[in-house]
Amino acid sequence: MGKSDNNAFTTNLITSGTVIKGDITCNGDMRIDGVLEGNLSAKGKIVVGKNGDVKGEIDCQNCDVEGNVNGKLTIKDLLSLRATAKFFGDIIASKLAIEPGAIFTGTCKMTNEKESAEKK
């Protein structure tokens, strides 16, 4: 058997069919294939899968959206709206990539990490 590393970087998962109402904070990555009604703060990457549905704010390092998000995204580095994404709300991000087919309705403010750190 391999040695277990308690500091290993893992991905948290909200599976399809799961509904969570409330705020979530995590130190790693997270993938959402279910429903989250609340705010999500992560130090790593957030992926909202094709079946994922988030109603609330997301604050993280990087984010890939393939499903539905209705709220505010604050992304320190790269936000990718994939072709199947439906996003309604406000974006604050350093970098933004939108694939053809994605739906984006809202506002977007481009910043960089230095500007974000100065405002805090």
C-alpha positions as CSV (number, residue, x, y, z in Angstrom):
1,M,0.0,0.0,0.0
2,G,1.1,3.6,-0.7
3,K,1.9,6.1,2.0
4,S,-1.0,8.4,2.8
5,D,-0.2,12.1,2.6
6,N,-2.5,14.3,4.7
7,N,-1.4,17.4,2.8
8,A,-2.3,15.9,-0.6
9,F,-4.3,18.2,-2.9
10,T,-7.7,16.7,-3.4
11,T,-10.8,17.7,-5.3
12,N,-14.1,18.0,-3.4
13,L,-17.1,16.8,-5.4
14,I,-20.8,17.7,-5.3
15,T,-22.4,14.9,-7.4
16,S,-25.4,15.0,-9.7
17,G,-28.6,14.7,-7.7
18,T,-27.1,16.4,-4.6
19,V,-28.6,19.8,-3.5
20,I,-26.7,21.9,-0.9
21,K,-28.1,25.0,0.6
22,G,-25.5,27.1,2.4
23,D,-22.1,28.5,2.1
24,I,-19.0,26.4,1.4
25,T,-15.3,27.1,2.1
26,C,-12.5,24.8,0.9
27,N,-8.8,24.8,0.8
28,G,-8.5,22.8,-2.5
29,D,-10.3,22.3,-5.7
30,M,-14.1,21.6,-6.1
31,R,-16.2,20.2,-8.8
32,I,-20.0,20.8,-8.8
33,D,-22.2,18.5,-10.8
34,G,-25.2,19.0,-8.5
35,V,-26.9,22.1,-7.1
36,L,-25.4,24.7,-4.8
37,E,-27.6,27.5,-3.4
38,G,-25.1,29.5,-1.5
39,N,-21.7,31.1,-1.7
40,L,-18.5,29.1,-2.5
41,S,-15.0,30.2,-1.6
42,A,-12.0,28.0,-2.6
43,K,-8.2,28.5,-2.7
44,G,-8.0,26.3,-5.8
45,K,-10.0,25.7,-9.0
46,I,-13.7,25.4,-9.2
47,V,-15.4,23.4,-12.0
48,V,-19.1,23.7,-12.6
49,G,-19.9,20.6,-14.6
50,K,-22.5,20.4,-17.4
51,N,-25.2,19.4,-14.9
52,G,-24.0,21.8,-12.3
53,D,-26.2,24.7,-11.1
54,V,-24.9,27.4,-8.8
55,K,-27.0,30.2,-7.4
56,G,-24.7,32.4,-5.4
57,E,-21.2,33.9,-5.3
58,I,-18.0,32.0,-6.3
59,D,-14.6,33.3,-5.2
60,C,-11.5,31.2,-6.3
61,Q,-8.2,31.1,-8.1
62,N,-9.4,29.6,-11.4
63,C,-12.9,28.5,-12.6
64,D,-14.3,26.5,-15.5
65,V,-18.1,26.8,-16.1
66,E,-19.8,24.2,-18.2
67,G,-23.2,24.4,-16.5
68,N,-25.4,27.1,-15.0
69,V,-24.3,29.9,-12.7
70,N,-26.4,32.8,-11.5
71,G,-24.5,35.2,-9.2
72,K,-21.2,36.9,-8.9
73,L,-17.8,35.4,-9.9
74,T,-14.6,36.7,-8.4
75,I,-11.7,34.9,-10.0
76,K,-8.1,35.7,-9.2
77,D,-6.6,34.2,-12.4
78,L,-8.6,32.6,-15.3
79,L,-12.3,32.2,-15.8
80,S,-13.3,29.9,-18.7
81,L,-16.9,29.9,-19.9
82,R,-17.3,26.6,-21.9
83,A,-19.6,26.2,-24.9
84,T,-22.4,24.7,-22.7
85,A,-22.1,27.4,-20.0
86,K,-25.0,29.7,-19.0
87,F,-23.9,32.5,-16.8
88,F,-26.0,35.4,-15.5
89,G,-24.4,37.9,-13.1
90,D,-21.2,39.8,-12.5
91,I,-17.7,38.8,-13.2
92,I,-14.5,40.1,-11.8
93,A,-11.5,38.3,-13.2
94,S,-7.9,38.7,-14.3
95,K,-8.4,36.6,-17.5
96,L,-11.5,35.6,-19.3
97,A,-12.1,32.9,-22.0
98,I,-15.5,32.5,-23.6
99,E,-16.1,29.6,-26.0
100,P,-18.6,30.0,-28.9
101,G,-22.0,28.9,-27.7
102,A,-21.6,30.1,-24.1
103,I,-24.3,32.4,-22.8
104,F,-23.1,35.4,-20.7
105,T,-25.5,38.0,-19.5
106,G,-24.2,40.6,-17.0
107,T,-21.1,42.7,-16.4
108,C,-17.4,42.0,-16.4
109,K,-14.5,43.9,-14.8
110,M,-11.0,42.8,-15.8
111,T,-8.4,43.2,-13.0
112,N,-5.1,41.7,-12.1
113,E,-4.0,40.1,-8.8
114,K,-2.0,43.2,-7.8
115,E,-5.1,45.5,-8.2
116,S,-7.2,43.0,-6.2
117,A,-4.6,42.9,-3.4
118,E,-4.3,46.7,-3.2
119,K,-8.1,47.0,-2.7
120,K,-8.1,44.6,0.2
